[in-house]
Amino acid sequence: MPKEKMRLSATVKCAAIGFLILCCIIFMVFLGAAKEGPKTWTVMAGGEAGIEPQENGSAGAWQFMRFYPENITINPGDTIVWKLNSAEPHTVTFPGPGEKPPQLIVPEGNGSQRLIFNPLAVMVQGGQVFNGTRLTGSGQMGQEPQFPKEYNLTFAGPGSFDYFCAFHIMMKGAVVVQPVGTPYPKTQQEIDLEAAEQLAKDKEAALSAVPEASNVTVRMGSNGTMVHEVNMGYGDGYISWMRFIPTNLIIYAGDSVEWMQKDADTPHTVTFVSGGEEPEMVLVEPQEFGPPKLVLNPLVLLPAGGNTYDGQGYCNSGFIWGTKDPLPGPRNYSLVFSKPGSYSYLCVLHDTMGMRGQITVLRK
């Protein structure tokens, strides 16, 4: 046999052997993946920064409306555990095929003027195994023992599934379920590192937003009085500062304060209880059949007390919705202070996170 043919034959044999070795390696990888069995993965729901002790436990002045990580790739049979990582409540909600995420707040119906929390959004939907055929969700995740802080869901088959938080319109995530046996693109350790990097970016964004969030003005009002602005929170839909800015304000009798909504997504209230009890945000009404009805308390939802405050009675802005929220209504609230004194107020929705303020009114 000519030497050239012998060399060619040897080259072909080496290539064939190399190809077989590569096939064996791929087969062993797939076999190893199959032998590992289903895995459990962890995703954090929400985040926070500026954590301080509060009446009901520690909470962050900054709340982050994001899943960490936002996207994750798994295999059929795997389970994801979402863990609440903030004082702000969240949901993990997978809409049914072709459906929009359920609205958080809906009319009660039957001629009623009341608004209720949508059971499809705030209560558990579907089972513990998800196959992409129907609405499935965690319901409200919040502070224990009233609400769960974790939600587990096992994924039955391949597909790409988007999910949402019913409380925050910009908070979204995606789960990609690969075909059986496909190697995982990332380990849990790599996913945790990715999540930590995104959380660090959000913390940096929060700190860099402080100067703009603290920008308020004072302008001339009528009859020699002044109008003082207070920012009612601050946020872009992903980060939210749960504070009145400035928190403490000194004015003169006859001056007015105008609270300006500065958060794209998060609603707030300006509520003076004047030494009385803070009203419950939600009225729980048991039903003969089915889950209880969760009614938004009109005392919190609607304005009360007029436009002048003398330190007496209940005075409330009602819900001031986020600047990008489609719900109608004002995005600011004004109040004239007629009598000297020191008056504390709060946001009923976020006072447990430290969203409280103080107005000191001096004699003119």
N, C-alpha and C positions, 0 to 999 in steps of 0.2 A: 504494500500500500504506500502511495506517495506520502512524503512527510507533511505536505500541505493538507491532505485529507485527514491525516491522523491528528494534526493540530486542530482542525475544524471540528472533528468529532469530539475531541477532548473539551473544546470550548462549549459545544452544545450540551455535553453531559454536565459540565459545571453549571451552566445556566439552568438546566432542568433540575439539578439538585438544589440550587439556590431557590428556585421557584417552589419546590416541594417544601423546603424548610420554611419559607415565608408563609405558605398555606398552613403549615402545622402551627406556626406561631399565631396566625389569625384565628385558627380553630381553637387553640388553647385559650386565647383571650376570650372568645365567645363562650367557650365551655366554662371558663372561670367565672365569667359574668353570670352565666346561668346557674352555676353551683352556689354562688353567693346568696341567692334567694332575694326576696324583696328587701328594700332598704327603707329606712325612715330618715327624712330630711327635715331640717329646721329652717323656718323663715320668720323673721321678726316683723310684727305689725306695729308700725309707728316707731317713733324715737323722740327723745327730748334732751334738752340741755338747760343749764342754769338751774339744776335741781336744788330745791330748798325744802326744809321741813314745813309741812302745812298741817291744818287741823285734822285731816283724814289720812295723813301719811305724806311722804315726800312726793313732790311733783316738780316738773320742769317749767320755768317761766317760758321757755321756748318749746313748742310742740311741733314735731315733724310728721307730715302726712305722706308717708311713703312706706312701701314694703321693702324690707332689706333681706335678700336682694329682690328687685322687681321682677326678674325673670329667672326661672329655674327649669332645668331639663332632667327628667327622671325616666324610669322604665315602668311598664305595666306591673301592677301589684305593689308598687312603692306607695308609701304614705308620707304626706307632708304634715308637719305640726307647725301651725302658726302660733307664735307666742306674743302676747301683747307686751309692748316695750315702751309704753307711755301712759301718762295719766289720762290723756284724751281717749275716748272710746273709738273703736273701729269695728268694721265687719269684714268678713271674707265672703264675697257673694259672687257665685257663678250663675249668670243668667241662663235660661233655657235657650235652645237653638233659635236663632233669629230674633230673640227678645232683647229689649233694653233692660238695664239694671232697674230694679223696682225703686220707685221714688221713696224717699225717707218719710216725708210728711204728706198726708193725703186728707181730703175732706171726709168727714164722718159719714156724710150721705143722709138720705131720707129727710131732706129739708133742714138738717142741722147746720149751724154756722161754725161748729167746732172743727178743729183740726186734730188729727190723731197720728201717732207713729204707725207707719205701715207694718203690719205683722210680717209681710213677705220680706221686709228689710231687717227688722230688729229681732225677729225670732228665728230659731233654727228651722232650716228648710232642707228637705231631702234626707237621705240616709247617710251612712258613714262611708259608702262606696260611691264614687262618681264615675258615670259613663258618658256624660255629656248630653243626656237626653232630657234633662229637666232642671228647673231652678234648684240650686243647692247652695246653702250658706250657713255661716256660723251663728247668725243673729248677733246681737250686741255683745262685744267683748269689752269688759270694763273692770271695775274694781270689785274684788271678791268681798263678801260672799254673794253679793247680789247678782253678779255676772261672772261668767267664766273668763279666765285669762289665757286659755289655750283652746285650739280647735284642730281636730285631727280629721284628715280626709284621705282615703285610699283611692287610687286611680286605676280603673279597670282595664282600659285599653288605650292604644295610641291615639294621638290627636294633639291639637294646639288649642288651649283653652284660656281665654281672657277672664280676669276676675276684677272685682272692684270693691271699694269701701263705700257703703251706702251713706255714710256720714259726710264723706268728702269727695266731691265730684272729680277731682284731679288725681286721686289716689288709686292707681291701677297696677295690676301685675299680670303675669302670664305664666302658665305651666305648659311645657312641651313634654309630651309623653312619647318616647321613642318606641320603635318596634322591639319586641322581646329579644333580649340578648345583646342589644347594641351597647358598646362600651360607653360609660358615662364620660361626658366632656370635662366635668369638674368633680373634685372631691368635696365633702362637706367643709373641710378645712379651707379649701380655695374659695368656696362660697362665703364662708364666714369672713375671710379676708376682704373679699369684694364688698360685702355688706358693711364692714367696718370702715372701708375707704369712702363709701358713699355717705355714711353717717358723719364722718369727719368733714366731708365737703359741706354737708348741710349745717353743721355746727359753725363752720367758717363763714358760710353765707349769712347765718343768723347774726354773728358778731359784726360782720361788715355792713349789715342793714341797720344797725343801731343809730348811726347819725341821721339817716333819712327818716327812720321811724320816730326819732325824737324831735323832728322839725315841726314846731308849732308857732303860731303867730298870735299877737294881741292887736286888736284894731279898735278904732273909736266907734262907740255905739251912739245911741240917742241920749240927749240931755246930759252930755258930759260923762256918760258911763262908758265902760269898756267891755269888749267881748273877748273872752279868753278861750282859745282852742285847746281841746284835749283830744289826743288821738286814742281812739277806741280799738286797741290792739293794732297789730300790723302783720301782714303776711301776703305771700304771692300764690297761695294754694298749696305749697309744699312746706313752707315754714310759717309758723304763727307765733307771735309774741303775745302771750296772754297777760297783758298789762295795760293799765290806763297810763298815758304818757302826756304830761307828768303825773306821777301818782299823787303827789301832794301839791295843792295849789292854794295860793293866798290871793284873795280878791277883796273888793269893797262892796258894801251893801248897795244894791241897785245894779251892780254889774251882772253880766250873764256869762254862762259857760256854754260853749258849743262843742259837743262831742262828735268827732268825725270818724266814720267807719273807714279803717285803713287796711282791712283784711279782705282779700279777694273771695274767700270761701267761708270763713268761720263767722257765724252770727254772734252777737253780743247783746247785753242789756245794760242800761244804766238804771240802777234801782236803789232808791232811798227807802229804808224800812222804818226810819225814825224811832229806833229802839224796839220796834216790834219784831215778830218772828219772820224770818225769810220764808217766802212761799215756796212750796214744792213746784218744781218745773213740770212734773208729770203727775196727773191724777190717774191712779190705777183703779179701774172699774171692773170687778169680776163679772163674767158672763155665765149664764146658765149652761151654754154650750160653747166649747172652744176656749181659746186663751183669753186672758183679761184684755180689756180695751185700755190703751194707753193714750189718754187725752192730754193735749198740751194745755196747761193751766192758763185760762184767759187772764188771770192776774199777772202772769209773766209775759204772755204772748202779746197782749194789747197795751197801749198807752194808758196811764192813769195819773191823776193828780194835777193836771193842768200844766201851765207854762211858768208858774211862779212857785218858789219853794221858800217856806219860812221855818223849816225845821220840824214841822208837824205833819203827821199823816203819811200815807203811802204814796210815793211818787215814782213813776216807772216810765221808761222810754218805750217799752214793748220790744219785741225782737227787731233788731237792726241787722238785716241780712247782709251777707258779704257783697262786695261791689260787683262780682261776676256771677252772683247767684241769680237765677232767672225769676225768683219769687218777687212780687211787687212790694213796694213800700219805701219809706224814706231811708236815706243812708247817713243821716245825722240826727242830732237831738239837741235842742236848746232849752235852757232853763235859767230864769232870772232869780237871783238870790236876794230876798227882800229884808232879811233880818240878820244881824251879826250872830256869829256862833261858829262851831266846828262840827261839820257834818260828814259822816262816813257813808260810803255807798259801795255797791258791788255789782259785778256781773253775775246774775243768777246761774248762768250756764257754766261759768269757769271760776267761781270764787274759791272752789276747793284747790285750784292751781295757784291761788294768790292774787287773782284779779280783783283787787279792791282799791278804792281811792279815798281821798280826804279833801274836802273843800273847807278852808278857813275863811270866814267872812268877817272883815273888820268894819268898824263903824266909820262912816265917811266923814 
